Amino acid sequence: MRLTPEQRAVVGHPGGHARVAAVAGAGKTTTMVARVLHLLERGVAPGRILVLMFNRSAREDFQARLAAMAPAGQPLPDVRTFHSLGHRLSRSLTRWGALAPRQLLTADWQLERLLRHATQQALQALPEPGEAALEAEKLEALAHFCGLVKAEMASPAELYARLDVGEDTEHFVAAFEHAETLLAEQGLMTYSDLLYRPLRALEADSSLRGRVQGFLDHVIIDEYQDINQAQQRLLAVLAGDQAAVMAVGDANQCIYEWRGAHPDTMLENFTATFGEARDYPLSSTFRHGHALALAANHAIAANRRRPDQLCLAAPGNPATGLAVGQGSQGLLGELGAWQRRGRGLDEACLLVRSWALSVPLQLALLREGVPFRLSREDRFVFRLPLVEALAGYLMLALDAGLLRDPGHLLTLLAQPTPFVARERLAALATRLAETQRWPERHDPLLAGLKPHQRRTLKRRWALLCELPRHAGWTPARLLEHVIESLEAEKVLKRAAARRDKGEEDVRLLDVLVEQAGEAPDLATFIELLRRPVQNRDDGVLITTVHGAKGLEWPLVVLAGLNEEDFPHYSRDNPLTPPRLEEERRLFYVAITRARERLVMLHDGGDHRPSRFLDETAWQDGQRVAERLAGEAGGETPLAVAQPGLVRRYVAALGRSLPLEEAAAPAGAPPAASDFRVGQRLSHAVFGEGEISVVEGDPDNPVIEVRFRQAGRRRLIARRAPIELLEGERA
C-alpha cells in the first residue's frame, strides 16, 4: 500500500487522541484501513478496536477493503454505524434491566400514525387548533423536530424556541411529550431512540457506565464533522479514560446542520470533549487538478468557522478544466461536447442544490431526447404531485369533458392542499362530476368544514369551470392565472414541513412559469409535462448536492448557481452569517465532486449569478494551473485576485510563481464594510436611493435600496454598479 508522508504519519500515530483533517478526495478510507492494519500488526487485539462509519454503504465498503488488505486468516475489528452500535447497546441495557424492552418502528406509516395520535392529543389543549397540523408534511416536520431533540439532547421547549419551524407548530413541544408517552406505553422506539435511550441511561448511572467501559483501546470515526451531540456524548462514554479516539473528517464538508451536525464538532468541541489531541492534515487530493483545488480553496476562504488548511492537487491528478455557462443550453452544449470526445453520459453528473432547480433541466433533456436518470425516481418532473395537478388544470382548457371525471377532479381539488381530508375531497369530486354544480350551503357534504375551507374549495371549483374559456391563452399566462387563483404560493409555504421545503415548492412554480413561456402552445407544454420517462442507465445522473456527498464523477455540471437559489435565501428567510457559511460549505462539497471537468451554470436573465461564482476565482485557478504546467507565461507576473492564497498554495507544492494583485475594475463598488442602513448611493441604472436593509455576510452583504424612481431593489453590494454619495462614506 503506497502512502504519502501525511498518510504515513496518521497510520503511525503513536497514541492518544487525534484529529485527522482530510480534504475531499484525500484517500481517508485507504488511510484508515492502513491505520487498523498497523494497530493489528502492533499486537492490538481486534476486539479492542472499534471503527465507526457514517452509513451502511460506507461501512460495507470499508469492511471489504479491510478484508482485501489484511493477511489471510487475520481476525478483524468491529466496523459499525452509529445506529448498529446503538442497537447493540440497547439490547445489552435491556438484558441488564436498565431499559424496558421495545420494538423498533421500521415503517414510515407506523411513525406517522403514532405522531398523528400524539398531535391529536396535543391539539386538544390549544384554543384554536390548526387544521394543518395533521397534514402529512406537518407530521413530517414534527418527526424531524422529535429527531432533532434527541440528536441534540436538548429540551423540546428550548429547541423549539431556538428553531424557526414555521406556522401551525405551536403544538410541537406537547406533541413530543405525548409521542414519548405513546412509545413507552406501546413498547416502541424510533431510530433516534437507538442512541437517545442508551445514552440517557448511561449518563444517569455510573455503575452502568462502568459495565460498558474498559473494552476498547482504539476508536476510529469517519466523517466526524457530521456527527451530532448524542453521538459525540455516547462516544465519550464508551471511550472513557482509556480508549484513544481518532476523528477523521473535514469541517469544510459539514452540510448536515439541519440534522444536528456542527462544524465546531470537528474543531473546538473535540478537545473540549476528549482532551488534548494531535492534529494531522491530509491535504493532498487524488481527485482533481490544480485549477479546481485552487477554486475550492478560494470558495471556502470566506468562511470563518473552518480549518486553516489548503487542499492540494497531488501529482498525476487529471488537469481538471473549469468553465462557467448559462442555463439548459450550457448543459446541452457540455454534454454534447463530452460525447463528441467519445465519453459516455453515464460518466457525468448534474448537481443541483434542490430538486426544484432540476425541473427546467429535466425538461430540456426530454425535449432534446438526451437520456438521464435521477437518484430519486419520484423526483421526475412529471411524477411530482404539484406538477401533475398543474398539468391537470391546464388540460381543462383544452378538454372540458374532464370536468365529469371524478378522478381528475380529485387530483385538482387536492393539490395544492386545501387542508381538507382526502376522503371528503373524493366524495366532493364524485358529486361535482355527476351534478356539475356546487352543493347547496347546508349540504351534509360540506358539514364540518370551516368557512375558509368552504371558500377555498368553492373558488377552486369556479376556477375549474372557467378554464375551458381560456383555451386561446398562452401557456405562461394561463399557468400564472391558475397559480394566482389557487393562492398557491401562500398555501405551499403554509403546508411545508420546513421553511426551506416551502420555498423550494414556490421556486418550482417560478420554474414552471419560465418554462411555459418557452412553449409554442398549450398542448405542447402539457405534453412535455406529462411525457412518460424512466431512468436510463446510460444517461446523465441528476442528484442533489446532499445526495452526492462522498461521490465523484469525471464530469460534474453544477446548475442553478443563481443568487437566492445557491446560496438559498429569500425576503422571508434572509441569510445570517452562520447560514451563509453552511451554504458555502455545501457549494464546496458540490464543486469538489469533479475529476476531469467542472461546469458551473447560472440561469441568466432576471436571475443574478451566485456570489459563489466570483468567490471561486476560477479563472485565476485556470491560469495558475497552466503556469504550473509550464504551458504559458514564463516569468511575467501573474495577476490574481488573492495573491496571498495562491502564493501559499504554490509554496506548499514546493514551487514558486511571480504573482501580483489584480487591479480592481474601473467603477468597482466600495468595500462591503462601508454599507449601513440610511446611506445614500447612486446606481448606474436605477439612479439615487437610500439603503434600507443590510443582511448576510458582513464582508459581502446583500443590500435593499429604496430608489427614488425604481422603487425597492435588492443588490449584491460587491457587484452592483453603485457609488456612495459624497458625505456618506465612513
C-alpha positions in Angstrom: 0.0 0.0 0.0 1.7 3.2 -1.2 1.0 6.1 1.2 2.0 9.8 1.2 4.1 11.2 4.1 0.9 12.7 5.6 -0.9 9.4 5.4 2.0 7.5 6.9 2.0 10.0 9.9 -1.6 9.2 10.6 -1.1 5.5 10.3 1.9 5.6 12.7 0.2 7.9 15.2 1.9 6.9 18.5 -1.0 7.1 20.9 -3.6 9.4 22.5 -6.4 11.2 20.8 -6.0 12.5 17.2 -7.9 14.6 14.7 -7.3 14.0 11.0 -8.4 16.8 8.7 -8.9 15.2 5.4 -9.8 17.3 2.3 -12.2 16.0 -0.3 -10.6 13.1 -2.2 -7.7 12.7 0.2 -7.8 8.9 0.4 -9.0 8.8 4.0 -10.5 5.3 3.7 -7.2 4.0 2.5 -5.5 5.7 5.4 -8.0 4.4 7.9 -7.6 0.8 6.6 -3.8 1.2 6.9 -4.2 2.5 10.4 -6.3 -0.5 11.5 -3.8 -2.9 9.9 -0.9 -1.1 11.7 -2.6 -1.5 15.1 -3.2 -5.2 14.4 0.5 -5.6 13.4 1.5 -4.0 16.7 -0.5 -6.7 18.6 -3.7 -4.8 19.4 -6.5 -7.3 19.8 -9.2 -6.9 17.1 -11.9 -6.8 19.8 -10.2 -3.7 21.4 -10.7 -1.7 18.2 -13.9 -0.1 17.1 -14.4 1.6 13.7 -17.5 3.8 13.2 -18.7 4.7 9.7 -21.3 7.3 8.7 -23.7 4.9 6.9 -24.2 1.3 5.9 -22.7 1.7 2.4 -19.6 3.3 3.8 -19.3 0.5 6.4 -19.6 -2.2 3.8 -17.0 -0.5 1.6 -14.6 -0.2 4.5 -15.1 -3.8 5.6 -14.5 -5.1 2.0 -11.3 -3.1 1.6 -10.0 -4.1 5.1 -10.6 -7.7 4.4 -8.9 -7.5 1.0 -5.8 -5.8 2.5 -5.5 -7.9 5.7 -3.4 -11.1 5.8 -5.3 -14.3 5.2 -7.0 -15.6 8.4 -6.4 -12.3 10.3 -9.3 -11.6 12.7 -10.7 -8.1 12.1 -12.2 -5.5 14.4 -15.8 -4.4 14.7 -16.9 -2.0 12.0 -20.3 -0.4 12.7 -22.6 2.5 12.1 -23.8 4.6 15.0 -27.3 3.0 14.6 -25.9 -0.5 14.8 -23.8 0.4 17.8 -26.9 1.9 19.5 -28.9 -1.3 18.6 -26.3 -3.4 20.4 -26.2 -1.2 23.4 -30.0 -1.1 23.6 -30.0 -4.9 23.7 -27.4 -5.1 26.4 -29.0 -2.5 28.6 -32.4 -4.2 28.1 -30.9 -7.6 29.1 -29.4 -5.9 32.2 -32.8 -4.5 33.2 -31.7 -0.9 32.7 -34.1 -0.3 29.7 -37.5 -1.6 29.1 -37.8 -3.8 26.0 -39.0 -2.0 23.0 -39.6 -2.8 19.3 -38.1 -0.6 16.6 -40.5 1.2 14.3 -39.2 0.5 10.8 -42.0 1.7 8.5 -42.8 5.3 7.8 -46.5 4.7 8.1 -46.1 3.4 11.7 -44.3 6.5 12.8 -46.8 8.7 11.0 -49.7 7.0 12.8 -48.1 7.5 16.2 -47.3 11.1 15.5 -50.8 11.7 14.3 -52.2 10.3 17.6 -49.7 12.5 19.6 -50.7 15.5 17.6 -54.4 15.0 18.2 -53.7 14.8 21.9 -51.6 17.9 21.8 -54.2 19.9 19.8 -56.8 19.3 22.5 -55.1 21.8 24.7 -55.0 24.6 22.1 -57.8 27.1 22.0 -57.7 27.2 18.2 -56.1 24.0 16.9 -54.6 24.4 13.5 -56.2 22.3 10.8 -52.9 21.9 9.0 -51.3 20.1 11.9 -52.5 16.7 10.7 -51.3 17.2 7.1 -48.6 14.7 6.0 -45.9 17.4 5.6 -46.6 18.9 9.0 -46.3 15.4 10.6 -43.0 15.1 8.7 -41.9 18.3 10.3 -42.9 17.0 13.7 -40.9 13.9 13.1 -37.9 16.0 12.2 -38.3 18.1 15.3 -38.6 15.0 17.6 -35.4 13.5 16.0 -33.5 16.8 16.4 -34.5 16.9 20.1 -32.9 13.5 20.6 -29.9 14.3 18.3 -29.0 17.4 20.2 -30.0 16.1 23.7 -31.9 19.3 24.2 -35.2 20.1 25.9 -38.1 20.3 23.5 -39.1 23.8 24.7 -35.5 25.1 24.4 -35.1 23.7 20.9 -38.5 25.0 19.7 -37.6 28.5 21.0 -34.3 28.3 19.1 -35.6 26.9 15.8 -37.8 28.6 13.2 -40.2 25.7 12.4 -42.9 27.7 10.7 -46.7 28.1 11.1 -49.1 25.7 12.8 -46.4 24.2 15.0 -47.4 25.6 18.4 -48.3 22.0 19.5 -44.8 20.5 18.7 -43.4 20.6 22.3 -46.6 19.0 23.7 -46.7 16.5 20.8 -43.2 15.4 21.6 -44.1 14.6 25.1 -47.3 12.8 24.1 -45.2 10.8 21.5 -42.7 9.8 24.2 -45.6 8.5 26.3 -47.1 6.6 23.5 -43.8 5.0 22.6 -43.3 3.9 26.2 -46.9 2.6 26.6 -46.8 0.6 23.3 -43.2 -0.6 23.8 -41.9 1.1 20.7 -38.9 3.1 19.7 -37.7 5.2 16.7 -34.3 5.1 15.1 -33.3 8.2 17.1 -34.0 6.2 20.3 -31.3 3.7 19.4 -28.8 6.3 20.7 -31.0 8.5 22.8 -32.3 5.9 25.3 -28.9 4.1 25.9 -27.2 7.5 26.3 -29.7 8.8 28.8 -29.4 5.6 30.8 -25.6 5.6 30.8 -25.2 9.2 31.7 -27.6 8.8 34.6 -25.9 5.8 36.2 -22.2 5.5 36.8 -22.5 1.8 37.5 -23.9 1.2 34.1 -21.1 3.3 32.5 -18.6 1.0 34.3 -20.2 -2.0 32.7 -19.6 -0.7 29.1 -16.3 1.0 29.6 -12.8 -0.6 29.5 -13.4 -2.8 26.5 -11.8 -0.5 23.9 -8.3 0.8 23.3 -8.8 2.5 20.0 -11.9 4.1 18.4 -11.7 5.5 14.8 -14.6 7.6 13.5 -15.1 8.5 9.9 -17.0 11.7 8.7 -16.6 13.1 12.2 -17.8 16.5 11.1 -21.3 15.1 10.5 -21.9 13.5 13.9 -24.4 15.1 16.3 -24.3 15.8 20.0 -25.8 12.5 21.1 -23.3 10.6 19.0 -20.4 12.6 20.4 -21.5 12.1 24.0 -22.0 8.4 23.5 -18.5 8.1 22.1 -17.2 9.9 25.2 -19.0 7.4 27.5 -17.7 4.4 25.6 -14.1 5.7 25.3 -13.9 6.6 29.0 -10.4 7.4 30.2 -8.8 4.5 28.3 -9.6 4.5 24.6 -7.7 6.7 22.2 -10.2 8.4 19.8 -9.2 9.3 16.2 -11.6 11.6 14.5 -11.3 11.7 10.7 -13.2 14.3 8.7 -13.4 17.8 7.2 -15.2 20.7 8.9 -15.4 22.3 5.4 -17.8 19.5 4.4 -20.2 19.7 7.3 -23.5 20.1 5.5 -26.0 18.5 7.9 -26.6 21.2 10.4 -30.3 20.8 9.9 -29.8 17.2 11.3 -27.8 18.3 14.3 -24.2 18.4 12.9 -22.0 21.4 13.6 -18.6 22.3 12.1 -17.3 23.1 15.6 -17.7 19.3 16.5 -14.5 18.7 14.4 -12.9 21.9 15.7 -13.2 23.2 19.3 -15.7 20.6 20.6 -13.5 17.6 20.1 -10.8 18.7 22.5 -13.5 20.0 24.9 -15.0 16.5 25.0 -11.9 14.2 24.9 -9.0 16.4 25.9 -5.8 17.3 24.1 -5.3 15.7 20.6 -2.6 15.6 18.0 -3.7 17.1 14.7 -2.8 15.5 11.3 -3.6 17.0 7.9 -4.4 15.0 4.8 -4.1 17.9 2.4 -3.5 16.2 -0.9 -6.5 15.3 -3.0 -6.2 12.5 -5.5 -9.3 13.5 -7.3 -8.7 16.7 -9.4 -6.1 19.1 -10.6 -4.7 22.4 -9.5 -7.4 24.6 -11.1 -10.2 23.0 -9.1 -8.1 22.7 -6.0 -7.5 26.5 -6.1 -11.1 27.2 -6.9 -12.1 25.1 -3.8 -9.6 26.9 -1.6 -10.9 30.3 -2.8 -14.5 29.3 -2.4 -14.2 28.3 1.3 -11.7 31.0 2.3 -14.6 33.5 3.2 -15.8 31.1 6.0 -14.7 32.0 9.5 -15.5 28.6 11.0 -13.1 26.5 9.1 -9.7 24.7 9.5 -6.6 26.6 8.3 -5.8 24.0 5.7 -5.3 24.1 1.9 -6.5 21.4 -0.5 -3.5 20.5 -2.7 -3.7 18.6 -6.0 -1.5 15.5 -5.9 1.0 14.9 -8.8 -0.6 12.8 -11.6 -4.1 14.1 -11.0 -6.2 15.0 -14.0 -5.8 18.5 -15.3 -9.3 19.5 -14.3 -10.9 22.0 -16.6 -13.3 24.7 -15.3 -16.0 26.6 -17.1 -19.0 28.8 -16.4 -22.1 28.7 -18.6 -25.7 29.6 -18.7 -28.9 27.6 -18.4 -30.1 24.5 -20.3 -28.2 25.5 -23.4 -25.0 25.4 -21.4 -25.9 21.9 -20.1 -26.7 20.6 -23.5 -23.6 22.0 -25.1 -21.4 20.5 -22.4 -23.0 17.0 -22.7 -22.7 17.2 -26.5 -19.0 18.1 -26.3 -18.5 15.3 -23.8 -20.0 12.7 -26.1 -18.0 14.0 -29.1 -14.9 13.2 -27.1 -16.0 9.6 -27.0 -17.2 9.8 -23.4 -20.4 8.3 -22.0 -23.2 10.2 -20.4 -23.1 7.7 -17.5 -19.8 9.3 -16.5 -21.5 12.7 -16.0 -23.4 14.1 -13.1 -25.8 17.1 -13.0 -25.9 18.5 -9.5 -28.5 20.9 -8.1 -28.9 22.4 -4.6 -32.6 21.5 -4.6 -34.8 19.2 -6.8 -36.9 22.2 -8.0 -33.9 23.6 -9.8 -33.6 20.4 -11.8 -37.0 20.8 -13.4 -36.0 23.1 -16.3 -33.0 20.9 -17.0 -35.1 17.7 -17.0 -37.5 19.3 -19.5 -34.6 20.4 -21.7 -33.2 16.9 -21.7 -36.6 15.5 -22.5 -37.0 17.9 -25.4 -33.7 17.0 -26.9 -34.0 13.3 -26.3 -30.9 13.1 -24.0 -31.1 10.1 -21.7 -30.9 10.8 -17.9 -31.6 9.1 -14.6 -32.4 10.5 -11.2 -31.1 9.3 -7.8 -34.7 9.5 -6.7 -37.2 8.4 -9.3 -40.1 10.2 -7.5 -38.4 13.5 -8.5 -39.0 13.0 -12.2 -40.8 16.2 -13.1 -44.0 14.5 -14.3 -44.2 12.5 -11.1 -44.3 15.5 -8.7 -47.9 15.7 -7.4 -47.9 19.5 -7.8 -46.8 19.3 -11.4 -49.4 16.6 -12.2 -52.1 18.8 -10.7 -51.0 21.9 -12.6 -50.9 20.0 -15.8 -54.4 18.8 -15.0 -55.6 22.3 -14.6 -54.2 23.3 -17.9 -55.7 20.2 -19.6 -59.2 21.5 -18.7 -58.6 24.5 -21.0 -58.4 22.0 -23.9 -60.9 19.4 -22.7 -64.0 20.5 -20.7 -65.1 16.9 -20.6 -62.6 16.3 -17.8 -65.0 18.1 -15.5 -67.0 14.9 -15.5 -64.1 12.8 -14.5 -64.1 12.3 -10.6 -60.5 11.1 -10.5 -59.3 14.1 -12.4 -61.3 16.4 -10.2 -59.9 14.8 -7.1 -56.4 15.4 -8.2 -57.1 19.1 -8.8 -59.1 19.6 -5.6 -56.3 18.0 -3.5 -53.3 20.0 -5.0 -52.1 22.2 -3.6 -53.6 21.1 -0.3 -56.9 22.7 0.8 -56.3 21.3 4.3 -59.3 19.0 4.0 -59.3 15.2 4.5 -58.9 13.3 1.2 -62.0 11.1 1.9 -64.2 14.2 1.9 -62.5 15.6 -1.2 -63.1 12.2 -3.0 -66.8 12.4 -2.1 -67.0 16.0 -3.2 -65.2 15.2 -6.5 -67.8 12.4 -7.3 -70.7 14.8 -6.6 -69.3 17.6 -8.7 -68.6 15.2 -11.6 -72.2 14.0 -11.5 -74.1 17.3 -10.9 -71.7 19.9 -12.4 -72.9 22.2 -9.6 -71.6 23.3 -6.3 -73.5 21.8 -3.4 -76.1 23.9 -1.5 -74.9 25.7 1.6 -76.5 23.2 4.1 -75.5 20.1 2.1 -74.2 17.4 4.5 -71.1 17.0 2.2 -70.0 20.4 3.5 -70.8 19.9 7.1 -67.9 20.4 9.5 -65.8 22.4 7.0 -64.6 25.7 8.3 -65.7 28.8 6.4 -62.3 29.4 4.8 -62.1 25.7 3.7 -65.5 26.1 2.0 -64.4 29.3 0.3 -61.2 27.7 -0.9 -62.9 24.7 -2.4 -65.7 26.8 -4.0 -63.1 29.1 -5.6 -61.3 26.1 -6.9 -64.4 24.7 -8.5 -65.2 28.1 -10.0 -61.6 28.1 -11.5 -62.1 24.6 -13.0 -65.4 25.7 -14.6 -63.8 28.9 -16.0 -60.7 27.3 -17.6 -62.3 25.9 -20.8 -63.0 29.5 -21.8 -59.2 30.3 -21.8 -58.0 27.8 -24.4 -56.6 30.6 -26.5 -54.3 31.9 -23.8 -50.6 31.4 -23.9 -49.3 28.6 -21.6 -47.5 31.1 -19.3 -50.5 33.4 -19.0 -52.8 30.5 -18.2 -50.4 28.9 -15.7 -49.9 32.2 -13.9 -53.7 32.7 -13.7 -54.1 29.2 -12.2 -51.3 29.8 -9.6 -52.7 33.1 -8.6 -56.3 31.8 -8.4 -55.2 29.0 -6.2 -53.1 31.3 -4.0 -50.6 28.5 -4.5 -47.5 30.3 -3.1 -49.3 31.1 0.2 -50.7 27.5 0.5 -47.4 25.8 -0.3 -45.4 27.8 2.3 -48.0 27.1 4.9 -48.2 23.4 4.2 -44.5 22.8 4.0 -42.7 20.6 6.6 -39.9 23.1 6.8 -39.4 26.7 5.6 -36.9 25.7 3.0 -39.2 23.0 1.7 -42.0 25.6 1.2 -39.6 27.9 -0.6 -38.4 25.0 -2.8 -42.1 24.4 -3.8 -42.6 28.1 -4.6 -39.4 28.1 -6.7 -40.9 25.2 -8.6 -43.8 27.4 -9.6 -41.4 30.1 -10.8 -39.5 27.5 -12.9 -42.7 26.1 -14.5 -43.9 29.6 -15.5 -40.5 30.3 -17.0 -40.7 27.0 -19.0 -44.3 27.7 -20.1 -43.0 31.0 -21.6 -40.8 29.0 -23.9 -43.6 26.6 -25.1 -45.1 27.4 -28.6 -48.7 26.4 -27.5 -50.6 24.9 -24.6 -50.9 21.4 -26.0 -47.1 21.2 -26.5 -46.4 22.3 -22.9 -48.9 19.9 -21.4 -47.4 17.0 -23.4 -44.0 17.9 -22.1 -45.1 17.9 -18.5 -46.9 14.6 -18.9 -44.3 12.7 -21.1 -43.5 9.3 -19.5 -39.9 8.6 -18.9 -37.8 6.1 -17.0 -34.3 6.1 -15.5 -31.8 5.3 -18.2 -28.6 3.5 -17.0 -26.7 5.1 -19.9 -27.9 8.6 -19.1 -26.5 11.5 -17.1 -27.2 11.2 -13.4 -29.2 14.1 -11.8 -28.9 14.4 -8.0 -28.7 17.0 -5.2 -25.5 18.1 -3.6 -26.5 16.4 -0.3 -27.0 13.2 -2.3 -23.6 13.5 -3.9 -21.7 13.6 -0.6 -18.7 11.2 -0.8 -19.1 10.5 -4.5 -17.2 11.7 -7.6 -17.6 11.8 -11.4 -15.3 12.7 -14.4 -17.7 15.4 -15.4 -19.8 17.4 -13.0 -22.2 20.1 -14.1 -23.4 22.2 -11.2 -26.6 24.1 -12.2 -28.8 26.7 -10.6 -26.0 29.0 -9.4 -28.2 32.0 -9.0 -28.3 34.4 -6.1 -31.2 33.3 -3.8 -31.1 29.8 -5.2 -27.5 29.0 -4.1 -26.9 30.4 -1.6 -30.5 29.9 -0.7 -32.4 32.7 0.9 -35.4 35.0 0.5 -37.0 38.1 1.9 -38.9 35.9 4.4 -35.8 33.8 5.1 -32.8 36.1 4.9 -29.2 35.0 5.1 -27.5 35.0 8.5 -23.7 34.7 8.7 -23.9 31.1 10.0 -26.4 30.1 7.3 -24.2 31.6 4.6 -21.2 29.6 5.9 -23.3 26.4 5.7 -24.4 27.3 2.1 -20.7 27.9 1.2 -19.7 24.5 2.7 -22.4 22.9 0.5 -21.0 24.7 -2.5 -17.5 23.5 -1.6 -18.8 19.9 -1.4 -20.5 20.3 -4.8 -17.5 21.6 -6.8 -15.1 19.0 -5.3 -17.1 16.1 -6.8 -15.4 16.6 -10.2 -12.4 14.8 -11.5 -11.8 16.0 -15.1 -14.2 18.8 -15.7 -16.4 21.1 -13.6 -19.0 23.3 -15.3 -20.9 25.9 -13.2 -24.2 27.1 -14.7 -26.3 30.1 -13.8 -29.7 30.9 -15.4 -29.1 34.4 -16.6 -32.0 36.8 -17.4 -33.6 38.1 -14.3 -31.5 35.7 -12.2 -28.4 37.2 -10.8 -25.4 34.8 -10.8 -24.5 33.4 -7.4 -21.8 35.3 -5.4 -20.1 31.9 -5.2 -19.0 32.0 -8.8 -16.9 35.1 -8.1 -15.6 33.7 -4.8 -14.0 30.7 -6.6 -11.8 33.0 -8.7 -12.0 30.1 -11.2 -10.2 31.9 -14.0 -7.3 32.6 -11.7 -7.2 28.9 -10.9 -7.1 28.1 -14.6 -4.2 30.5 -15.3 -2.2 29.3 -12.3 -2.7 25.7 -13.3 -1.5 26.5 -16.8 1.6 28.3 -15.4 2.4 25.4 -13.1 2.2 23.0 -16.1 4.7 25.3 -17.9 2.2 26.0 -20.6 2.3 29.8 -20.7 3.6 33.0 -19.1 7.2 32.4 -18.2 8.4 34.9 -15.7 5.8 37.5 -16.3 3.9 38.3 -13.1 0.5 36.7 -13.0 -2.2 39.0 -11.8 -4.7 37.2 -9.4 -7.4 38.4 -7.0 -5.8 36.8 -3.9 -2.0 36.5 -4.4 -1.5 35.5 -0.7 -3.7 32.4 -1.0 -2.2 31.5 -4.4 1.4 32.1 -3.1 0.7 29.8 -0.1 -0.7 27.1 -2.4 2.3 27.2 -4.8 4.7 27.2 -1.9 3.1 24.1 -0.4 3.8 22.3 -3.7 7.5 23.3 -3.4 7.2 25.7 -6.3 7.2 29.4 -6.8 5.5 31.8 -9.3 5.7 35.5 -9.8 2.4 37.0 -8.7 0.8 40.4 -8.3 -2.6 41.5 -7.2 -5.1 42.1 -9.9 -6.3 45.7 -10.2 -9.9 46.4 -9.2 -12.0 47.1 -12.3 -12.9 50.7 -13.1 -16.1 51.8 -11.3 -15.9 49.0 -8.8 -18.2 49.4 -5.8 -17.0 50.5 -2.4 -15.8 48.0 0.1 -18.7 45.9 1.6 -17.9 47.1 5.1 -18.8 50.7 4.0 -22.5 49.9 3.8 -25.0 50.8 6.5 -28.8 51.5 6.7 -29.6 55.1 5.8 -26.7 55.7 3.5 -27.5 57.3 0.1 -26.0 56.0 -3.0 -26.2 56.2 -6.8 -26.8 53.3 -9.1 -25.7 53.4 -12.8 -29.2 52.3 -13.9 -31.7 53.0 -11.1 -30.4 56.4 -10.0 -30.2 57.7 -6.5 -31.6 55.8 -3.5 -31.2 55.0 0.2 -30.1 51.7 1.9 -32.9 50.2 4.0 -31.5 46.8 4.7 -28.0 45.3 5.0 -28.0 41.5 5.5 -26.0 38.3 5.0 -22.2 38.1 5.2 -20.8 41.4 6.5 -17.9 41.1 4.0 -20.3 40.5 1.1 -23.8 41.7 2.1 -27.0 41.9 0.2 -28.5 45.4 0.4 -32.0 46.6 -0.1 -32.2 50.1 -1.6 -35.2 52.4 -1.9 -34.6 54.2 -5.2 -36.5 57.4 -6.0 -37.6 56.2 -9.4 -37.1 52.4 -9.5 -38.6 51.5 -6.1 -37.1 48.8 -3.9 -34.3 46.8 -5.3 -32.1 44.0 -3.7 -28.5 44.1 -4.8 -25.3 42.2 -4.1 -23.2 45.0 -2.7 -19.9 44.0 -4.3 -21.3 43.5 -7.8 -23.7 46.3 -8.2 -22.6 49.4 -10.2 -23.1 51.8 -7.3 -21.3 54.7 -5.7 -21.8 56.1 -2.2 -22.7 59.8 -2.5 -20.5 62.5 -1.1 -20.6 62.7 2.7 -21.9 59.1 3.0 -18.6 57.3 3.4 -17.5 56.5 6.9 
